[in-house]
């Protein structure tokens, strides 16, 4: 799963209103409390109105402080009942109770969520006892309904809590995998560029036997090249771990036949168009894309036949890796697979299309412009 996919999943799981709209929900609940108080007067009026507004206000803090919001809502209902307001009449406490209990289960860790459930059950059953003392009647079925009324939204909230935390962890892991893959690509490109600069310095040194004016230019090239190598080592050194030395990564499409032979798959290579020399970084990335596509096929496609096609168009190299295996879902974890191929194509301004084939198997198609269209 990529960072974008995990984030989209997380948004889908959080289907409720955005936090900034909680205030509007609270205002709606307050309007309901006032409408109830005036349309069918709740006696005593001096207790029903302000305490109904307190319950509504708790909704505004249901995400920032779920447990305190629940405690405030339950306490307001308890005081309201103690003042003589009937539990049978108002709808506002039911709405607030559902929202508050769900929120404490969804947004609080388990110990605090459990404390919220106990508070809600204790507060409501205490309010029932006060109502009974005021002359109201509540059967066993009524008390059972109250228990279900509290426990059901709490269970829903806990289920979504677990799913949301899982999606957040996936998003974090996917983002970490992206960063790891970019570090890996940067290290490889660093090797390629360092090698190229080293060649410039060496060739400039070998050319000092030419006439005087050319010697001066070559000495300048040597000096600038050495400085560039030193600066690159300092700037990109943070990507090196464990004292890793700088060295050229030799892999490229020239080694593709060896890669195919060692893949353990039934692979057939097709080359369309006239082959051409590629810039070292592009050559390396093309090799890695094929390598990672074959690795995915080996992991997921089973006993499959794989066709690898390199098409040298006028302005771009097109890489296609198609298998006829049984696997249709390819992982992106660990800095490999589709994630790695996507990052490599993006570095050079290219595109990647990957997905299951209609008939059978999986197809990967990467385009790598010879010159970055963004420059």
N, C-alpha and C positions, 0 to 999 in steps of 0.2 A: 504493500500500500504506500502511495506517495504522500507527501505532506499535504498537497492540495486535496487528495481523495479523503484522507483522514479528517481534515478540517471540515470538508463538506458533510461527512458522516456525522461529525460532532454537531454541526448546525441542525441537521435533520433530527437528531435525537432531542435537541432542545427546542421542542415545537412550541413552547409557551411564548408569551409576549416578551419582547426585549425588556431588560431591566429599567430603561428610562421610561417605559410606559406603565410601570407599577404605580406611579403617582396617579395616572389617569384611572387605573382600576380602583385605587383607593377612593378617588373622588366619586366614582360610580357607586361604590358600596356606601359611601356617606350619603349620597342622594337617596339610595334605597332605604337607609335607616331613617332619614328625615321623612320620606314619603310614608313609611309605615307608621311613624309616630303621629303624623298629622291626619292620615286617612282613617286610621283605626286607632284612636288614642290609646297609648300604652301607659297605664298608670303604675306608679307615679311618673308623671311627665318629666319632672325635674331630674329623674334618674335615667329614664329611657333614652332621652335625646343625647346628653353629653356622653354617656357610656357607649351608646351606639356609635357615636363619632370616634370615640377612642378605639373601638374595635376596627372601624374603617381605617383609621390612621395606622394601625399595626400592619395592614396590608402593604403600605408603602415601603416598609422595611423588611419585607418577607425574605428578600435575598441577601441584603446587606447584614441583617442580624436575625436569622430565621428563628432561633430558639427564644431570644427575648421578645420577638414579635408574637410568638405563640403564647408565651407567658402573659404578656399584656392583654391579648385577646381573651384568654381564659379567665384572667383575673377580673376583667371588665364584665364578662358574663356572670361571674360569681357574685360580684357586688351588685350587679343589676338584679339578679334573682333575689339576693338578700334584701334589696330595697322593695321587693314586692312585684316586680315585673314578671309576667307569666312566661314560662318557657314554651308554652304551646303556641303563642301568637306570632312572635317576630320571625322573619326569614333571614334577616341579616346575620344573626349568630351562626346559622347553618352555612351560609356562603363563606363567612370569615373562617369558620372552623375547617371547612374543606380546604381552603387555600392555605391556611397556616399549617395544618398537619401535613399536607402534601409537601409544602416548602421545607419544613424542618427535616423531613425524611430525604428530600432530594438534595439539599445543599449542606447538611451537617454531617460530620463523621458519625459512625455508628453509635458511640457512647452518648453523644449529645442528641442524636436522633431518637435513641431509646429513652433518654430523659424527657424529651419532648412528648413522646407517646405516653409515658407514665403521667406527665403533667396534664395532658389533655384528658386522659381517662379519669384521673383523680379529680380534676376540676369539674368535669361535666357530671360525674356521679355525685360529687359534693353539691353541685347546683341542684341536682334532682332531689337530694335529701332536703335542701332548703325549700324547694317548691312543694314537696310533700308536707313539710311543716307549715307552709302557707295555705294548705288545704287542697292542693292539686293532687291528682291521682296518676300513678304510673305503674303499669303492670310489668311482669317479667319480660313480656315481649317488647315493651317500650325500652327497657334497660338493655335488652339484647340488641335492639336497633341502634341504640346509642353506641354500643361497643363496635358494631359493624361499621357504623358511620365514621368512627375514628380510625379503626384499624385498616379498613380498605384503602383510603387514600394514602395512608402511611406506607402500606406494602407497595403500592404503585410508585410512590416516590423513591423507595429504596431500590426497586428494580431499575428505575431510570438512573438513579445515582450510580449503580454499578456499571450500567452500560455507558454512561457519560464519562466516568473515570477511565474505562477501558479505551474509549475513543480518544480521550486526551493523551493517554499513554502512547497509543498508536501514532498520534500526531507528533508527539515529541520524538519517538523513535524514528519516524519517517524523516523529520527535519534533521535529526542527527545523521541519518544515512546519507542525506543530500550533502551535508557538510563534509562527511568523510569522503564521499565520492569526488567532490570538488577538490579537496586536498590531494587526493590521489592523482587526479588529472593535472593539477598544478605542479605536482612533483615531476610527473612525466614530461610535461612541457618545459619545465625548468631544465631538465636534463638535455632535451633537444636543443633549446636555445643556448645553453652553456656550451654544448658541443660545437654549435655553429660559430659562436664567438671565439672559441678556442682555435678553430680552423682559421678564422680571420687573422688572429694574432700570429699563429705559426706561419701562415703564408706571407704575412707582411714581413716577418723576420727573415724569411728565406729570400725575399725580394730586395734586400738591402744592397745587393750587388749591382743594381741597375743605376742609371745616371743620377746625378746629385739631386735634381728637383724631385724625381720620383722617390728617392730615398727619404727625403724630408716628409713627403706625404705618407709613405709607408710607416715611418717612425711615429707619425701622428696617429695612424690607424692602430699601431701596436699599443700606444699609450692609452687611447680611448677604449680599445677593446679590453685591456687589462683592468681598467677602472670599472668598465661595465660588468665584467665578470665578478669583481670584488663586491660591487654594489648588489648585484643579483644574489650572490651568496648570502649577504646580510639580510636583504629584504625578504627573500623566500626561505631563509633559514628556519623561520618559525614553523614551516611545514615539515621540517625534518624531525624525526623522533628517534630517541635513543642513539644519538650520534651517527645517524645514517650518512654515509658519504655520497657526494655528488658523482654520478656516473651516467653515461649515456644508455638509455633504454634502446636496445638494438631492434626490437620487433617492428615489423612493417609488412606491407602486402607481399614483399619479396619472400617472406617466410610463411605465406599463407598455405602453400601445399603441405608443409610440415605440420602446421596446425590442423589441417583437415585430416591428415593421415593419423594423427595422434588423438583425434577427438573421440574415437570409439564408436562413431556413427557411420552409417552408409551415406556418404556425402558425395555429391557431384558438383563440380565447379563449372560455372558458365561465365565467359567474359564477352561482353558486347562492346563494340567500339574499339578504337585504337588506344592501347595502354599508353600512359604518359607518366613522367616523373611527378611525384606529388611533394609538396612541402613536408618536411620531416614530421611536424606536429600533426598534420592532416593524415599522413601515411600511418602514423602510430594509432590515431583515433579510429581510422578505418579498420585496422587490424583488431583493435580491442572490441569494436562493435561486433565484428564477426565472431570473435572469441566468446563474448558474453552471450550472443544469440545461440551459439552451439552449446554452451554450458547449460543454458535454459532448456534447450531441446533434449539434451542428455538427461536432465533431471525430471522433466515433465512429460516428454513425448513418448517414452517407452521405446519399443523396437520400431523406430521410425526411419523413413528415408528423408534426407534433407537435401535441398537444392540451394546452393549459394551462387548468387549472380552478382557480378560487378559490371555495371554499365557506365562507360566513360562517355558522358555527354559532352557537349561543347563547353559548358560552363560549370558542370558539377559531376561528382561521382555519386552514383546511385547504388546502394547496397541492398540486396534482398536476400533474406534467409527464410526459406519456407519449408515446413515439415508436414508430414501427413500422419502425425502421431495422434494419440488419444487425449493428450493434455490440452486444455484450452485456457487455463489460468496460469500465468507466469508470475512468480514472486518478484518483489522489488526490494526486499530487505537486504541488510548486510552490505550495502554499497555496490551491489551487482545487479544483474538482470536489466529489466527495463529502465530502472532508475539510472544506472550507469550509462546506458546507451543514450538516454534522453539528455543527460548532462553533457555528454561528449558532442552530440550533434549541436547542442545549443552554443557551445564554446565557439564553433565555427560558423554560426548563423544558419545552421541547417535545420532540418525537420525530421521527426521520427513518427512513423505510424506503425502501430503494433496491435494485433488482436487476433481472435480466432477466425479461421476461414469458414465460409458458409458450408463447405462440403465436409471438411475434416482437417484437423491440425491447426497450426498457428503460423502466422506470417509476420515478419519484421521488415520494414522498408525505411531505410535511412538515406537522406540526401545530404551531401556535403559539398557546398560550393567551393570551387578552387580558390576563389577570392571572397572574403567575408563581405556580404552585401551591406553590412552595417557600417563599413568603413568607407 
